[in-house]
Amino acid sequence: QVQLVESGGGLMQAGGSLRLSCAASGGTVSRYAMGWFRQAPGKEREFIATITWTGGATWYSNSVKGRFTISRDNAENTMYLQMNSLKPEDTALYYCAVDRTSSWLGLDPTLYNTRGKGTQVTVSS
């Protein structure tokens, strides 16, 4: 069974950058769409980015578009999220997930059926 483990979170000042990684083990995720979610305390889960199995197409929520970049390395079974120009409102638990129903953009967040435990990102003002 596929397991996903996120890393790269931490404490950063506003305007800074972080790069999150999502490593898959126990199986391949290279044929499926993958995505990033985040959840801040007291708020609902937010779907922020997805990428096709080839990495050739991506989608971003308006809240991160232009600042975050999703990418993947199928040879390494790993996905990334480069986060630039961080804002205090980006503070959240970030986690990655796989949509096994799609190899294109996984635009329906309810179809992501495998997720990691997350990595905390805290942005100070």
Disulfide bonds with the S-S distance in Angstrom:
Cys22-Cys96 2.03
